[in-house]
Amino acid sequence: MARERDLDKTGFMDSMQRMLRTSGAVGGVAARIAGHRLGIRSDRVSHAEGLRAVLGNLRGPLMKGAQILSTIPGALPDEYAEELAHLQANAPPMGWNFVQRRMRAELGPQWEENFRSFSHEAVAAASLGQVHRAALDDGREVACKLQYPGMTGAMESDLRQLKRGLGVYGFFGSAIRQDEVYTELAERMREELDYEREASHLRLYRLILRDVPQVHVPEPVAPLTTKRLLTMDWLPGRSMKSVLEEELPQKERNAIAKALFQAWYRPVYRYGVIHGDPHMGNFTICKDGGVNLLDFGAVRVFSPGFVGGVVELFDALRDDDEDRAYQAYYAWGFRNLSRETAKVLNEWARFFYRPLMTDRVWTMQESNNPEEAREVLERVYEGLKRTGGVTLPREFVMMDRSAIGLGSAFLRLGARLNWHEMFQELITDFNVDELAARQREALRHAKVTPARSMI
């Protein structure tokens, strides 16, 4: 009990300190956004840089929420989105004394008896926890992800700050309304605190990707996993950053990109499930060009009808069928959508789908010119303002975040592939009822219970 009180006290102090730091930062953002909307000049670029500096030195949810928001068109002013997109978990890891206290709290006073070895230094530090390398008595190498203290309190505090910032920006007339965005973010981010849920996601992805040899998913160790400790296989691999620093042959770059494509989109179009965090720190590269997926906190289960809508929109744009596209947006979750607004969305969708609709080998650099992308988004944004705006459906958040994150990885790899051909392989003979049956069976087998709001 004394150990738990010490951890709770540490968590309380951390929560108080982060509240003081983040409330000032978010309040400053809100004031400057409001001033800009009212015509008061302010240096948003320098303040966005300052906000990034504040959040970049925090552990926890607000940083993660800011990263997600930076990928959603119109959710934040451009200057803030650009800076927050570069956020990394830069806070130093907790020391060995903390690790010992936390491990005793999770596995009991004799916790070390479960391991042949356990690294005193963290091998990775993320926004919600840090990872230690260890070995079990039988020699099996494992990774132990240990949650920082006070994260539950920090989550609720940070979500309040996030809602405050979004509320001020939306109040002044954004063409893209984010009511559902915040609801989705809050639900998914709270789930990330439950490492037992994450263990079920590992089981789910091991099942979904069992026939994809170039993608590897660690197996969780159930007896050594709790809500705040996740023990799983250690998968050797190199960071994406180190791989990109090498002069890799084009064939190897293509192999990595193909593995990433399968890792993210096979689960979507065969099982209605997406890994919502394609950050480069969440996967490593194997010697054969395959990938190891490492972090499964942000997993989203889509309704089969939503996935059907994604495929339907692709077909509608290919056939230039505006009526079919309008129905597809409804399946996505867009409501009270005028025909004029749907036409505006079609311009965004054609740009978004273009790599998948062009049947030839090309790079993402060729298909996604940054200047063109900015011009398209500006036209879409102005069109949405003209036609009354749109409320983003919840399902859009993780789908959009994954697409942008993966697109960034493909750009940096310089992969040259026929994206259309790979996509067609996934959706050939697509059937909503068959997807629904596969999804039910996979969720049951992995013991995953989706939130009511998901399906």
C-alpha positions in Angstrom: 0.0 0.0 0.0 2.8 2.4 0.8 4.3 1.8 -2.6 1.0 2.5 -4.3 0.7 5.7 -2.2 4.2 6.8 -3.3 3.3 6.2 -7.0 0.0 8.0 -6.6 1.7 11.0 -4.9 4.3 11.1 -7.8 1.5 10.9 -10.3 -0.4 13.7 -8.6 2.6 16.0 -8.5 3.3 15.3 -12.2 -0.3 16.0 -13.1 -0.2 19.4 -11.2 3.0 20.4 -12.9 1.8 19.4 -16.4 -1.5 21.2 -15.8 0.4 24.5 -15.1 2.6 24.1 -18.1 0.0 23.0 -20.6 -2.8 25.3 -19.5 -0.6 28.3 -20.2 0.5 26.9 -23.6 -3.0 26.0 -24.7 -4.4 29.3 -23.4 -1.8 31.1 -25.4 -2.7 29.2 -28.6 -6.4 29.9 -28.0 -5.9 33.6 -27.5 -3.8 33.9 -30.6 -6.2 31.9 -32.8 -9.0 34.1 -31.5 -7.1 37.3 -32.1 -6.3 36.1 -35.7 -9.9 35.4 -36.4 -10.8 38.9 -35.1 -8.1 40.5 -37.3 -5.6 41.1 -34.5 -2.1 40.4 -35.8 0.2 38.0 -34.0 3.3 36.0 -34.8 1.7 32.6 -35.0 4.8 30.9 -36.4 6.9 31.8 -33.4 4.2 30.8 -31.0 3.6 27.5 -32.7 7.3 26.8 -32.3 7.0 27.6 -28.6 4.0 25.3 -28.3 6.0 22.5 -29.9 8.8 23.1 -27.4 6.5 22.9 -24.4 4.7 19.7 -25.6 7.8 18.0 -26.8 9.2 17.9 -23.3 6.1 16.3 -21.8 5.3 12.7 -21.4 1.7 11.9 -22.1 -1.6 12.3 -23.9 -1.6 16.0 -24.9 1.5 15.5 -27.1 -0.1 12.4 -28.7 -3.4 14.3 -29.3 -1.5 17.2 -30.9 0.3 14.8 -33.2 -3.0 13.4 -34.4 -4.6 16.8 -34.8 -1.7 17.9 -37.0 -2.7 15.3 -39.6 -6.4 16.3 -39.9 -7.0 19.0 -42.6 -8.5 22.1 -41.1 -8.3 20.9 -37.5 -5.6 23.5 -36.6 -4.2 26.6 -38.3 -1.4 25.7 -40.8 1.4 27.1 -38.6 0.5 25.0 -35.6 -0.2 21.8 -37.7 3.2 22.1 -39.3 5.1 22.4 -36.0 3.1 19.8 -34.1 3.5 17.2 -36.9 7.2 17.1 -35.9 6.6 16.3 -32.2 8.6 13.4 -30.8 8.6 11.9 -27.3 11.8 13.7 -26.0 11.2 13.5 -22.3 14.0 11.5 -20.6 13.0 8.0 -19.3 12.2 7.3 -15.6 15.2 6.0 -13.6 15.8 2.5 -12.1 14.2 3.4 -8.7 10.9 4.2 -10.5 11.1 1.0 -12.5 11.6 -1.1 -9.4 8.7 0.5 -7.6 6.4 0.1 -10.6 7.4 -3.5 -11.3 6.7 -4.4 -7.7 3.3 -2.7 -7.9 2.5 -4.7 -11.0 4.0 -8.2 -10.4 4.6 -8.2 -6.6 7.7 -7.9 -4.4 9.5 -10.9 -6.1 9.0 -9.6 -9.6 12.6 -10.1 -10.6 12.2 -13.9 -10.2 10.2 -13.9 -13.5 13.2 -12.8 -15.5 16.7 -14.1 -16.1 17.8 -10.6 -16.9 16.1 -7.1 -17.0 17.8 -4.0 -18.4 18.2 -1.1 -15.9 18.2 1.4 -18.7 15.1 1.9 -20.9 15.7 1.1 -24.6 12.9 3.4 -25.7 10.8 6.2 -24.1 7.4 7.1 -25.6 4.5 9.4 -24.6 2.8 7.1 -22.2 5.5 4.7 -21.1 9.0 3.3 -21.6 10.4 0.0 -22.8 12.9 -2.3 -21.1 14.6 -5.3 -22.7 14.5 -8.5 -20.6 14.9 -12.3 -20.9 12.6 -14.9 -19.3 13.9 -18.0 -17.4 13.6 -20.1 -20.6 15.8 -17.6 -22.5 12.9 -16.0 -24.4 13.8 -12.4 -25.1 11.0 -9.9 -24.3 10.1 -6.2 -24.2 8.5 -4.8 -21.1 6.5 -1.6 -21.7 5.9 0.1 -18.4 3.4 3.0 -18.0 4.5 6.2 -16.4 2.9 7.1 -13.1 -0.2 9.4 -13.0 -1.2 8.8 -16.6 -4.9 8.4 -15.9 -5.0 11.9 -14.2 -2.8 13.3 -16.9 -5.1 11.9 -19.6 -8.1 13.7 -18.2 -6.3 16.9 -17.6 -4.8 16.9 -21.1 -8.1 16.0 -22.7 -9.7 19.1 -21.0 -6.9 21.2 -22.5 -7.3 19.7 -25.9 -11.1 20.3 -25.8 -10.5 23.9 -24.8 -8.1 24.5 -27.7 -10.4 22.8 -30.2 -13.4 24.7 -28.9 -11.9 28.1 -29.3 -10.7 27.3 -32.9 -14.1 25.9 -33.9 -16.1 28.7 -32.2 -14.7 31.2 -34.7 -16.2 29.5 -37.7 -14.1 26.7 -39.0 -15.3 25.2 -42.2 -14.5 21.8 -40.8 -16.3 21.1 -37.5 -14.5 18.9 -35.1 -17.1 17.9 -32.5 -16.8 14.2 -33.4 -13.0 14.5 -33.8 -12.6 15.3 -30.1 -15.0 12.5 -29.1 -13.0 10.0 -31.1 -9.7 11.2 -29.9 -10.8 11.0 -26.2 -12.1 7.5 -26.5 -9.1 6.1 -28.4 -6.6 7.9 -26.2 -8.2 6.6 -23.0 -8.0 3.1 -24.4 -4.3 3.4 -24.9 -3.8 3.4 -21.1 -5.1 -0.1 -20.9 -2.2 -2.5 -21.7 -4.4 -5.6 -21.4 -6.5 -4.2 -24.2 -3.3 -3.6 -26.2 -2.3 -7.2 -25.6 -5.6 -8.3 -27.2 -4.8 -6.1 -30.2 -1.5 -8.0 -30.5 -3.4 -11.2 -30.6 -5.8 -9.8 -33.2 -3.0 -8.6 -35.5 -1.1 -11.9 -35.2 -4.2 -13.6 -36.4 -5.0 -11.1 -39.2 -1.4 -11.1 -40.6 -0.5 -14.7 -40.0 -0.3 -15.3 -43.8 1.8 -12.2 -44.5 5.4 -13.4 -44.0 6.9 -10.0 -44.4 5.1 -8.5 -41.4 5.9 -9.6 -37.8 3.8 -9.0 -34.7 5.1 -9.8 -31.2 3.2 -12.3 -29.0 2.1 -11.0 -25.6 3.1 -12.8 -22.4 -0.2 -13.0 -20.6 1.1 -13.9 -17.0 3.4 -10.9 -17.1 0.9 -8.4 -18.5 -1.3 -6.0 -16.5 -3.2 -2.8 -17.2 0.0 -0.9 -16.8 2.7 -3.4 -17.9 2.8 -5.1 -21.3 5.3 -7.9 -21.8 5.7 -9.2 -25.3 8.3 -10.8 -27.6 11.4 -8.8 -28.4 11.6 -8.5 -32.2 15.1 -7.5 -33.5 15.2 -4.9 -36.2 16.6 -1.5 -37.2 14.8 1.8 -36.8 13.4 3.4 -39.9 15.6 6.4 -39.3 18.8 4.4 -39.5 17.5 2.6 -42.6 16.8 5.9 -44.4 20.3 7.1 -43.7 21.7 4.3 -45.9 21.9 4.2 -49.6 19.5 1.4 -50.1 18.9 -0.1 -53.5 15.5 0.7 -55.0 14.4 -2.9 -54.7 14.9 -2.9 -50.9 13.1 0.4 -50.6 10.2 -1.1 -52.5 10.1 -4.2 -50.4 9.8 -2.2 -47.2 7.0 -0.1 -48.6 5.1 -3.2 -49.8 5.4 -4.7 -46.3 4.1 -1.5 -44.7 1.2 -1.4 -47.2 0.2 -4.9 -46.3 0.6 -4.3 -42.6 -1.8 -1.4 -42.6 -4.3 -2.0 -45.4 -4.8 -5.8 -45.4 -6.4 -5.5 -41.9 -8.6 -2.6 -43.1 -10.1 -4.2 -46.2 -10.2 -7.8 -45.0 -11.2 -7.3 -41.4 -12.3 -3.7 -40.9 -9.4 -2.9 -38.5 -6.8 -0.2 -38.6 -3.6 0.5 -36.7 -4.1 4.2 -36.0 -0.5 5.2 -35.3 1.9 4.7 -38.2 4.6 6.8 -36.5 8.1 5.6 -37.6 9.0 4.8 -34.0 6.2 2.2 -34.0 7.9 -0.2 -36.4 11.3 -1.5 -37.2 12.8 -3.0 -40.3 14.1 -6.6 -40.6 17.1 -7.7 -42.6 14.9 -9.2 -45.3 13.0 -5.9 -45.8 10.1 -7.0 -43.7 8.7 -4.9 -40.8 8.0 -5.5 -37.1 4.9 -3.8 -35.8 5.5 -2.7 -32.2 2.8 -0.5 -30.7 -0.9 -1.4 -30.8 -2.5 1.1 -28.4 -4.3 3.0 -31.1 -6.3 0.3 -32.9 -9.7 1.2 -34.4 -12.4 -1.3 -35.4 -14.6 0.0 -38.2 -18.1 -1.0 -39.0 -18.2 -3.2 -42.1 -20.5 -0.6 -43.7 -17.8 2.1 -43.3 -15.2 0.0 -45.0 -17.8 -0.7 -47.8 -18.2 3.1 -48.1 -14.5 3.6 -48.6 -14.5 1.0 -51.4 -17.7 2.5 -52.9 -16.2 6.0 -53.0 -13.2 4.6 -54.9 -15.5 3.0 -57.4 -17.6 6.1 -57.7 -14.7 8.4 -58.4 -13.3 5.9 -61.0 -16.6 5.9 -62.8 -17.3 9.7 -62.2 -20.6 8.8 -60.6 -21.7 11.7 -58.3 -24.8 9.9 -57.0 -22.8 6.9 -55.9 -20.1 9.1 -54.3 -22.8 11.0 -52.3 -24.1 7.6 -50.9 -20.5 6.6 -50.1 -20.0 9.7 -48.0 -23.1 8.8 -46.0 -21.6 5.4 -45.4 -18.5 7.1 -44.1 -20.6 8.9 -41.5 -21.1 12.4 -43.1 -24.5 13.7 -42.3 -26.7 16.5 -43.5 -24.5 16.7 -46.6 -25.7 18.9 -49.5 -25.0 17.9 -53.1 -22.8 21.0 -53.5 -20.8 20.1 -50.4 -20.3 16.5 -51.7 -18.9 18.0 -55.0 -16.4 19.9 -52.9 -15.4 16.7 -51.0 -15.0 14.9 -54.3 -12.1 17.2 -55.2 -10.3 16.3 -52.0 -11.2 12.6 -52.5 -9.8 12.5 -56.1 -6.5 13.9 -54.8 -6.5 11.5 -51.9 -7.2 8.4 -54.0 -5.1 9.4 -57.0 -2.1 7.0 -56.3 -4.6 4.2 -56.0 -6.5 5.1 -59.2 -3.5 5.4 -61.6 -2.4 2.0 -63.0 1.3 2.5 -63.4 4.5 2.5 -61.4 5.3 5.8 -59.7 6.5 7.4 -56.5 4.5 9.3 -53.9 6.6 12.4 -54.8 5.2 12.2 -58.3 1.6 11.7 -57.2 1.6 14.0 -54.2 3.3 17.3 -54.9 3.3 19.5 -51.8 2.4 22.7 -53.6 -0.4 21.0 -55.4 -1.7 19.4 -52.2 -1.8 22.8 -50.5 -3.7 24.3 -53.4 -6.2 21.5 -53.4 -6.8 21.8 -49.6 -7.2 25.5 -49.9 -9.8 25.2 -52.6 -11.6 22.5 -50.6 -11.5 24.6 -47.5 -12.9 27.6 -49.2 -15.5 25.5 -50.9 -16.6 24.0 -47.6 -16.9 27.5 -46.1 -19.0 28.6 -49.1 -21.3 25.6 -48.9 -21.9 25.7 -45.1 -19.1 23.5 -43.8 -19.0 19.9 -42.8 -18.8 17.9 -39.6 -16.0 15.2 -39.8 -17.3 11.8 -38.8 -15.4 10.0 -36.1 -14.2 7.2 -38.4 -12.4 9.8 -40.5 -9.8 10.5 -37.8 -7.8 7.3 -37.7 -8.3 6.5 -41.4 -6.9 10.0 -42.3 -4.1 9.8 -39.7 -2.9 6.4 -41.0 -3.0 7.5 -44.7 -0.9 10.6 -44.0 1.5 8.7 -41.7 2.0 6.0 -44.3 2.3 8.4 -47.1 5.1 10.2 -45.3 6.9 6.9 -44.9 6.5 6.1 -48.6 7.7 9.5 -49.5 10.9 9.2 -47.4 11.5 5.7 -48.7 11.2 6.9 -52.3 9.4 3.7 -53.2 8.4 3.2 -56.8 5.4 0.9 -57.0 2.1 0.3 -58.7 -0.1 1.4 -55.8 -3.2 0.8 -57.9 -2.3 -2.9 -58.5 -1.6 -3.5 -54.7 -4.9 -1.9 -53.8 -6.9 -3.9 -56.3 -5.5 -7.1 -54.9 -7.0 -6.2 -51.5 -10.5 -5.1 -52.8 -11.0 -7.6 -55.6 -14.4 -9.4 -54.8 -14.9 -7.2 -51.8 -18.0 -8.1 -49.9 -19.3 -6.3 -46.8 -21.0 -9.4 -45.4 -17.9 -11.6 -45.8 -15.8 -8.9 -44.1 -18.3 -8.7 -41.2 -18.1 -12.5 -40.7 -14.3 -12.4 -40.7 -14.3 -9.5 -38.3 -16.6 -11.2 -35.8 -14.5 -14.3 -35.8 -11.2 -12.5 -35.4 -12.4 -10.3 -32.6 -13.9 -13.3 -30.8 -10.7 -15.3 -31.2 -8.4 -12.5 -30.0 -10.9 -11.5 -27.2 -11.2 -7.9 -28.4 -14.2 -6.0 -27.2 -14.7 -2.9 -29.4 -16.3 0.2 -27.8 -20.0 0.5 -28.5 -19.3 3.6 -30.6 -17.1 1.7 -33.0 -19.4 -0.9 -34.7 
